[in-house]
Amino acid sequence: MLVDNFLNYLRYERNYSDYTIESYKKDISQFEAFVSEQSVCLNFPVDVDADLVRNWIVQLMDNGYSPVSVNRKLSSLKSFFKYLMKQKVISVNPMRMVVGPKTKKPLPYFVKDRDMEMLLDEDQPVSDEDFESVRNHLIVEMLYDTGMRRSELVGLQDADIDYELMQIKVTGKRNKQRLIPFANGLKELMQKYQQIRNREAGSGKWFFVRSNGEQISAAIVYNIVKRKLSEIPTLAKRSPHVLRHSFATSMLNNGAELNAVKDLLGHSSLASTSVYTHTSFEELKKVYHAHPRAQKEGGHYGN
């Protein structure tokens, strides 16, 4: 009952997505099962203490969970027990003294400007009348040109696009909306796609659709992007989020201010956006290593 109340709180008061709520539910259920295994006398969640949580962490690590996965699960528990404190179900928060395993945050994967330009040039549809080819090309182009999330692209409606003001209204996490400008090149692709879509699949509410006129799914978008990015053999990760990373990195490398990129990406704080400055810095280090002075012993910048 308490877990259900918490999930309803996330859904209706915090506007969390169904996917996020399901993740919280799985994490809390997994911990509850662990508590039950320890002793039938323990009353979840009232009898939970810090030692019990730490023992769970040890079990998770022993079972092969990565530090990132463990910390995500701990984040779910922290939110749950914080909610119980607010509801006065418990008087002491067992999570307050719990520290998760340390993680080394990897830098985001991204595609270099020249590789992305070559990829998009080669990806031009063979026929302007082929609905799926035109749509798939536009999906890759739009994700790279705007930096929007996959879920935001899937949720786009015709009414969200203003061709006169050259901007797209995007609904992001927790139903927050923002405006993203676009250039003439993307405008032409979007209008061409809409013409073919209306003729082949019919006009409706959703901007991106399948050939039967129904809203495109997140899985289809993922497969389209993965297939296209697979053409870059040196790229270790291939997903729609890589295009979002590529957009942000390209913007910063070409002189955009951090605050502007933050607003375009829909980040709530600069901390989330600042990771891309590290990515850009890594590129600068590589460039410096090519300098003759950097080749001398002890001359490697950053080492």
KABEL-V307903 format. One line per field, one symbol per residue. psi: psi as a letter, one per 20 degrees, with the letter a starting at -180 (. if undefined). A space follows every 10 residues. Layout:
BEGIN
psi: ???
END
This chain:
BEGIN
psi: ghgggghhgh ghhikqrhgg ghggggghhg hhhgghhgpi ipopjhjprh hgghhggggg hhjjqqhggg hgghhggggg hgghghikhq ipoiihjppr qqqooqqqqr pqghhggggh hijpphpiio ghggggghgg gghhhhjqrg hhghjpqhii pohgilqpop obqkkpqrpp qrrhghgggg hgghggghgh iqqbgqgprr ijiqpqrhgg gghgggggii inhiphporh hhhggggggg gghjjqqghg hghhikqirh hhhihhhhgh hhhhhgghii phhiiqpjjo pi.
END
